[in-house]
Each structure stands twice: as structure tokens, then as C-alpha cells.
Amino acid sequence: QLQASGGGLVQAGESLRLSCATSGRTVRNYHMGWFRQAPGKEREFVASVSRGDGKNYSDSVKGRFIVSRDNANNMVHLQMNSLKPEDTAIYYCAAKTVLTAPFELWGQGTLVTVSS
């Protein structure tokens, strides 16, 4: 259903682009989100993009990360710039049909490791 990819090991200050494929689903029908979970911590919100392309970011990534949607290819991306060691986590994409409801579809995550 949802599959995140693009993770890897980078040095602080570098960039990565994550992608979320929505196989079998039409991404334009969903509000999409990115979350992350660092070792020993709870999952936290990173960014979201609504069906209408409205975007929200957590304070910790605002100005560094950019979320975008590619409805033609049923993909959502998370461009991560100026990465910091504290960005190290497993990143998950999620989808929902109702803007004010919790995310209902989750994919397998992709690991991002940022070394100092």
C-alpha cells in the first residue's frame, strides 16, 4: 500500500530525498504525512501535505524539509536538507482521507542516519 524509500547514511549538513509510493491507491485522494521515530523515542510528526497541497511542518524541520506530492505518479516526497544528527530516525509515510482524522494508512519505514 504505502512504501517509503530513499533513506541512507549521510553526514550532517547533507541532503536526502525520501519517496512514498502509493501502489494500488490514487494519492490525489489522500492527505499525506511523514512521521519519524528515533531510537528510544515515540513517533513524531514531521510534515504533511493535504489534498489541496496545503503543507505543515514540525518546528524541528521547518525551513529545512520540503514535502511535495506528485499526483501523476502517485508519489509523495520529503526533501530533507541541512540534515542534523538529531534527524536520525526511521521515517514513515502515512495517508488519510479526512483532514481532521488520524492517519489511517501506514507504510513500512525507511531508515535515515545522520552522522556528525
Sequence and secondary structure as in RCSB ss.txt:
>XXXX:A:sequence
QLQASGGGLVQAGESLRLSCATSGRTVRNYHMGWFRQAPGKEREFVASVSRGDGKNYSDSVKGRFIVSRDNANNM
VHLQMNSLKPEDTAIYYCAAKTVLTAPFELWGQGTLVTVSS
>XXXX:A:secstr
  EEE  EEEETT  EEEEEE TTS GGGSEEEEEEE TTS  EEEEEE TT  EEE TTTTTTEEEEEEGGGTE
EEEEE S  GGG EEEEEEEESSTTS   EE B EEEEEE 
